[in-house]
Amino acid sequence: MKTYFDCIPCFFSQALRAIRVVTDDEKTQRKVLDYVAKLVPELPLDVTPPEIAQRVYQIVAEVTGNRDPYREEKRQSNQKALSLYHHLKEAIGDSSDPVLTACKLAIAGNSIDMGPLSSYDDIASIADSALVSPLAVNDYEEFKKNIVSATHILYLGDNAGEIVFDRLLIEEIKQISDAVIHFVVRESPVINDVTVEDAVSVGIDKIATVISSGSDAPAVILSQSSPQMLKKYHSADVIISKGQGNYEALSGEKENIFFLLKIKCPVVANSLGLGVKNGDNILLKGQRLSNN
């Protein structure tokens, strides 16, 4: 997905939220916003939003020296989500289709995002709503068929907290598939995106092989990815792409990608062209999309 003019105010909002987490000093806050303002005339709109967001958060880190402003928020969201693990595991096990229920929970978990959202609902509420909410785009049957026949699955992680919901889905996938699963995280902290440390803290490493994308972009950017990650990407039978950033980065790719996300802005909703709206939960086979 390309960057639109409507994305530009969002970059300023994200920069301001991040810098306010780091410091109350208005001179420093102004300095960050001034640097972002200087960046705007140079923005190539044919690149994806995560590539520009990457530069915005690099500016915050360069000005403040703090490369992980959301570290505490990530820790808390992981702990809160883990406290619900056994309850959610029971809800999945009691459902008529555990894999579908786990998919719904994993998608709902995508609400835990400090990038486009300044806040999110209580994690318990997110989980409860997922159990009763329909999917606005529902390619689940195709998803399940592909999972059952796969020998190698690449799961692209997104945010801390959310990864507990991802763990639940991976555990259900392993009940119906013998596929090798690799779970992709960010190379270093950006926003509240998942790193190796986060993935290990919630037990993802016990059920999948955790690998880095090779980049600090808030999405999997193929041009920035490590040779190891690219090898796994191109050899995967199924790619599970979690979150809006990964959708923005990979929506034009031709691999067998399934996008699982909550829509968090009208620009993304419009780019999908499927009659969806902000706030909808999506399980989409990527090959249905034309290049955008």
Secondary structure, 3 states (H helix, E strand, C coil): CCCCCCHHHHHHHHHHHHHHHHCCCHHHHHHHHHHHHHHHHHCCCCCCHHHHHHHHHHHHHHHHCCCCCCHHHHHHHHHHHHHCHHHHHHHHHHCCCHHHHHHHHHHHHHHCCCCCCCCCCCHHHHHHHHHHCCCCEECHHHHHHHHHHCCEEEEECCECCHHHHHHHHHHHHHHHCCCEEEEEEECCCCCCECEHHHHHHCCHHHCCEEEECCCCCCCCCHHHCCHHHHHHHHHCCEEEEECHHHHHHHCCCCCCEEEEEECCCHHHHHHHCCCCCCCCEEEEEHHHCCCC
